[in-house]
Amino acid sequence: DRDSFTGRGAIWVALVSYAEDNLLTGAGFASFWRIGSASPIFQYTDSLATLLGHGHNGYLDILVTTGIVGLLLSVWGFILGPMGRSARSAAAPIVFPVIVFFAAQNFAESSLINVDTPPWFLLIFAIGLLQASGPRRVNG
């Protein structure tokens, strides 16, 4: 549907409705999409969203599967924490832009803790590079 950002609007309405009903616990990791007729998506919409395997929003996908606590831990552990550490790292010119891209990209696609996506691999590589590089050296 061109009027709803290629259908994302309908998907996000269903995900937000589910999250409102299951804010603390979520459905369980990997227990929302593509689990057959028991999938919670069928209770919240009968649109084409039921045929998808993700919500086109990494943050909403993590929220509906792991609840608010899982979302907060994921954002801290994979975005905010590494972003803060990159400021003190020699790898900052490489790592910081990758983290910013990943954080922004997850508003329109689902790659947060999705091991099948190239952005997730790139983020994990950047975090590994961050961990391997030492603190930034100051000349002078």
C-alpha positions as CSV (number, residue, x, y, z in Angstrom):
1,D,0.0,0.0,0.0
2,R,1.7,3.2,-1.2
3,D,-0.2,5.3,1.4
4,S,1.3,3.4,4.3
5,F,5.1,3.3,3.6
6,T,4.9,0.1,1.6
7,G,2.6,-1.6,4.1
8,R,4.8,-0.9,7.1
9,G,2.0,1.1,8.7
10,A,-0.3,-1.9,9.0
11,I,2.5,-4.1,10.3
12,W,3.6,-1.6,12.9
13,V,0.0,-1.1,14.1
14,A,-0.3,-4.8,14.8
15,L,3.1,-4.9,16.5
16,V,2.3,-1.9,18.7
17,S,-1.0,-3.5,19.7
18,Y,0.7,-6.7,20.6
19,A,3.4,-4.9,22.6
20,E,0.7,-2.9,24.5
21,D,-0.9,-6.2,25.6
22,N,2.5,-8.0,26.3
23,L,4.8,-5.2,27.3
24,L,6.8,-7.0,30.0
25,T,7.2,-10.5,28.6
26,G,6.7,-10.3,24.8
27,A,6.1,-13.6,22.9
28,G,9.5,-15.1,23.6
29,F,12.5,-14.8,21.4
30,A,11.8,-16.1,17.9
31,S,8.2,-16.9,18.9
32,F,6.2,-14.2,17.1
33,W,6.8,-14.7,13.4
34,R,6.5,-17.9,11.3
35,I,5.6,-20.3,14.0
36,G,2.5,-21.5,12.2
37,S,-1.1,-20.9,13.2
38,A,-0.1,-20.1,16.8
39,S,1.7,-17.0,15.7
40,P,0.5,-14.0,17.7
41,I,0.3,-11.9,14.5
42,F,-2.9,-13.6,13.5
43,Q,-4.7,-12.3,16.6
44,Y,-3.8,-8.7,15.7
45,T,-4.2,-8.4,11.9
46,D,-5.5,-10.3,8.9
47,S,-3.5,-8.2,6.5
48,L,-0.5,-9.3,4.4
49,A,1.6,-8.8,7.5
50,T,0.7,-12.3,8.5
51,L,2.8,-13.6,5.5
52,L,5.9,-11.8,6.6
53,G,8.7,-13.0,8.9
54,H,9.6,-9.6,10.4
55,G,8.1,-6.3,11.2
56,H,10.3,-4.0,9.2
57,N,11.4,-2.4,12.4
58,G,14.1,-4.0,14.5
59,Y,13.1,-2.2,17.7
60,L,9.4,-3.3,17.4
61,D,10.5,-6.9,16.6
62,I,12.6,-7.1,19.7
63,L,9.9,-5.4,21.8
64,V,7.2,-8.0,20.7
65,T,9.5,-10.9,21.2
66,T,11.4,-10.1,24.4
67,G,9.3,-7.3,26.0
68,I,10.5,-3.9,27.2
69,V,13.3,-5.3,29.3
70,G,14.8,-7.2,26.3
71,L,14.5,-4.1,24.1
72,L,16.2,-1.9,26.6
73,L,19.0,-4.5,27.1
74,S,19.4,-5.0,23.4
75,V,19.6,-1.2,22.6
76,W,22.1,-0.7,25.4
77,G,24.2,-3.7,24.7
78,F,24.4,-3.4,20.9
79,I,24.0,0.3,20.2
80,L,24.3,2.8,23.1
81,G,27.1,0.9,25.0
82,P,29.3,0.4,21.9
83,M,28.6,3.9,20.7
84,G,29.9,5.3,24.0
85,R,32.9,3.1,24.0
86,S,33.7,4.1,20.5
87,A,34.4,7.7,21.6
88,R,37.4,6.4,23.5
89,S,38.6,4.0,20.9
90,A,41.2,4.3,18.2
91,A,38.7,2.5,15.9
92,A,36.1,5.3,16.3
93,P,36.3,6.6,12.7
94,I,35.3,3.2,11.5
95,V,33.0,1.9,14.3
96,F,30.9,5.0,15.1
97,P,29.4,5.4,11.6
98,V,28.6,1.7,11.5
99,I,26.7,1.9,14.8
100,V,24.9,5.1,13.7
101,F,23.9,3.4,10.4
102,F,22.7,0.3,12.2
103,A,20.7,2.3,14.8
104,A,19.0,4.3,12.0
105,Q,18.5,1.4,9.7
106,N,16.5,-0.6,12.3
107,F,13.7,2.0,12.2
108,A,12.8,0.7,8.7
109,E,14.2,-2.9,8.6
110,S,14.7,-5.7,11.1
111,S,18.3,-6.5,11.7
112,L,18.7,-6.1,15.4
113,I,19.6,-9.6,16.7
114,N,18.8,-11.0,13.3
115,V,21.8,-13.2,12.4
116,D,20.6,-13.6,8.8
117,T,21.2,-10.0,7.8
118,P,24.3,-8.3,6.6
119,P,23.8,-5.2,8.8
120,W,23.8,-7.4,11.9
121,F,27.1,-9.1,10.8
122,L,28.6,-5.6,10.1
123,L,27.6,-4.4,13.6
124,I,29.1,-7.5,15.3
125,F,32.3,-7.1,13.3
126,A,32.4,-3.4,14.3
127,I,31.9,-4.2,18.0
128,G,34.6,-6.9,17.8
129,L,36.9,-4.3,16.2
130,L,36.0,-1.9,19.0
131,Q,36.9,-4.5,21.6
132,A,40.2,-5.4,19.9
133,S,41.3,-1.8,19.5
134,G,42.8,-0.2,22.5
135,P,41.9,3.2,23.9
136,R,42.6,6.2,21.7
137,R,46.1,7.6,22.1
138,V,46.5,11.3,22.5
139,N,49.7,12.7,21.0
140,G,51.3,15.5,22.9
